Amino acid sequence: MRTTLITAALLGAFGAAVASPASAAPIGPGTVAAPADIVSTVQMDRMERHMERRHMERRMMRHNMERRMMHRHMRHRMMRREMMHRM
């Protein structure tokens, strides 16, 4: 979440600099300064890492379950088709 906020802020700053008209004064090295409340280094704390790992594990579990269910469904359909074909 922090990274998206920082990315949005940086894109907004660069977008404003690029969108300025050509007749505007040239941008010097000290004119564009990042606001003081933007965090420059982004590191996840223990809880964020834990929740991210848990989220990924749950996604993989769900993905595997959906694959198993699909295979089961296909196997069931093939069995029914064979049974109907024998009649």
DAGI-V140947 format. One record per backbone hydrogen bond with DSSP energy under -0.5 kcal/mol. NH is the residue of the N-H (numbers start at 1). CO is the residue of the C=O. If there is no record, write none. Layout:
# DAGI-V140947
nh:NH co:CO
nh:NH co:CO
This chain:
# DAGI-V140947
nh:5 co:1
nh:6 co:2
nh:7 co:3
nh:8 co:4
nh:9 co:5
nh:10 co:6
nh:11 co:7
nh:12 co:8
nh:13 co:9
nh:14 co:10
nh:15 co:11
nh:16 co:12
nh:17 co:13
nh:18 co:14
nh:19 co:15
nh:20 co:16
nh:24 co:21
nh:28 co:26
nh:31 co:28
nh:32 co:28
nh:33 co:31
nh:38 co:35
nh:42 co:40
nh:43 co:41
nh:49 co:45
nh:50 co:46
nh:51 co:47
nh:52 co:48
nh:53 co:49
nh:54 co:50
nh:55 co:51
nh:56 co:52
nh:57 co:53
nh:58 co:54
nh:59 co:55
nh:60 co:56
nh:61 co:57
nh:62 co:58
nh:63 co:59
nh:64 co:60
nh:65 co:61
nh:66 co:62
nh:67 co:63
nh:68 co:64
nh:69 co:65
nh:70 co:66
nh:71 co:67
nh:72 co:68
nh:73 co:69
nh:74 co:70
nh:75 co:71
nh:76 co:72
nh:77 co:73
nh:78 co:74
nh:79 co:75
nh:80 co:76
nh:81 co:77
nh:82 co:78
nh:83 co:79
nh:84 co:80
nh:85 co:81
nh:86 co:82
nh:87 co:83
